[in-house]
Amino acid sequence: MTTVLVTLAVLAVAVAAVVGYVRLRHRRRSAGGEDEAAVRGARSERHRRAAERAQAQHDGWNRGGHGFTG
């Protein structure tokens, strides 16, 4: 029983250490000088292109009741 508890404790400490390291590394990488306007612009461009793809797929389907036409 004690061996199981010690093993679980060591595993928990190892997982906590890995999670802490990954969070610290992510914080250091994201702390770099990202331009907020550029990030916002890229995100809006990605959404606009996704909306255009969805619209293009929708336009051709069932126009006039004849299935995909275009």
Secondary structure in CASP SS format (residue, H / E / C, confidence):
PFRMAT SS
TARGET T0000
AUTHOR 0000-0000-0000
METHOD secondary structure of the structure
MODEL  1
M C 1.00
T H 1.00
T H 1.00
V H 1.00
L H 1.00
V H 1.00
T H 1.00
L H 1.00
A H 1.00
V H 1.00
L H 1.00
A H 1.00
V H 1.00
A H 1.00
V H 1.00
A H 1.00
A H 1.00
V H 1.00
V H 1.00
G H 1.00
Y H 1.00
V H 1.00
R H 1.00
L H 1.00
R H 1.00
H H 1.00
R H 1.00
R H 1.00
R H 1.00
S H 1.00
A C 1.00
G C 1.00
G C 1.00
E C 1.00
D C 1.00
E H 1.00
A H 1.00
A H 1.00
V H 1.00
R H 1.00
G H 1.00
A H 1.00
R H 1.00
S H 1.00
E H 1.00
R H 1.00
H H 1.00
R H 1.00
R H 1.00
A H 1.00
A H 1.00
E H 1.00
R H 1.00
A H 1.00
Q H 1.00
A H 1.00
Q H 1.00
H H 1.00
D H 1.00
G H 1.00
W C 1.00
N C 1.00
R H 1.00
G H 1.00
G H 1.00
H C 1.00
G C 1.00
F C 1.00
T C 1.00
G C 1.00
END
